[in-house]
Amino acid sequence: MKDGLNISVIGGTGYVGLTAAACLAYKGHMVCCVDIDPEKVQLANQGLSAFYENDLEKILKHVASERRLMATLDYKGPIKDSSIVFLCAGTPSRKDGDIDLSQVREATRSIARALKTKKDYFVLVIKSTVMPGTTESVIIPLLERISGKRAGKDFGVCVNPEFLREGSAVKDFLFPKEQGIVIGELDEKSGDWLSKLYQGFDAGIFRTTINTAEMIKYARNAYLAKDISFANEIANICQRCNIDFLEVKKGLEMDSRIGKGRFINAGIGFGGSCFPKDVRALARKAEKVGIKPRILRATLEINDYQPKTFLSLVRQTIGNLKGVKVAVLGLAFKSGTDDLRESRSIPIVLGLLAEGAVLHVFDSKAGGRAKSIFGNKVHYSGTAKEALISADACIITTESAEFADPKLYDHMRGNFIFDGRRVLNCKRLNRRFIYAAIGFPAGDKI
Ligand code: UDX
């Protein structure tokens, strides 16, 4: 790309940073990933990543071979040469639900120190998910105090939230039409500077204030998480009324005001590094500003309830679980990832273990990571079939297409199937099975 820019990505080997870096390099820019983790830096320079993400390593290898992406522990050099610096440090949850800003503060201090010797104008782009007000009240003051430079004069600032979904993050970054691009700008010059980068993307750009952009990120995730918990509440009611929620969902989607593809797949709830953390953080922010976050708290409460109600369904259907061999299909918080963060499979597996069940677990990508959570309390199977062979019961916790094959379950010794994601069309199962799911009429013949 003739007008490729020099770009640095701070926190550049994490889920968001490495994906953004690889995609920007793929678009023709010269990108430097700056991180504090030597192992991840080394992996990135080999075109590899420490986590699984569809298409990421393919794109990384391509840009690394064209020497358009490199990774380093050094801040000074990359920032000196960059016209855009993305800040993609993580903001995990603290115990009280607030976000932990320590990584953002640390990265900001390092950027500020590098800024001292930088001559030319550049724009710092906050891509980390931070509470409304954080950029203006924490990041900019820290930058100015340590660097001695002035925001708006020596450098620009934008907030550019990411709307990447794990499993399709590369596609979501390169083709953001569906999600749109949001730019919160300190001033027009900052916004113009960053908008130039996105000219090459087919998507609408919404330019707004910095605080608004920070809020848009949280409001979007809270909205989507609320939809899931709404669907789960309706499904829980359907269950008690002997109604199939999937039929109700069809009726909901007929209404053009609701439409298809909404986040209304009922089941064991939402996991991942975003929805739980972002809804908790927004609820905390609401309380701090004197608003009772009724819907946000209910969204979280229903999400905590789903694994519990699923376990009761298992208990009610099978009875005493002691010594029962249970195959658990899927451990990651969603299919296509190896990410176990706040996965709904964790309370379900721990609950089954507490009742003495003997678990054989399978996940095509997260199996290795699962060992750090479940240790040797469960048996790890290399395939779904291996987990199912001689199982008395099976539990499905991710909506993986692999688990939708009804023939797969013919390997089981027992007859109980508990579908946490309604991934199976139970009518295609062998009639010997007893199929149960959240929002599926108990006792219905399949
Ligand atoms: C989400 C947002 O979709 C994305 O825009 C944001 O940038 C990051 O957070 P992600 O967490 O990767 O993306 O996964 P997503 O596909 O949204 O699913 C999140 C969780 O909700 C998963 O556990 C999934 O199983 C669950 N889910 C999703 C439901 O239970 N029901 C649904 O209808 C959809």
Residues whose N, C-alpha, C, O or C-beta is under 5 A from the ligand:
A	BS01	UDX	E162 F163 L164 R165 E166 I228 R262 F263 I264 N265 G269 F270 G271 G272 C274 F275 F333 K334
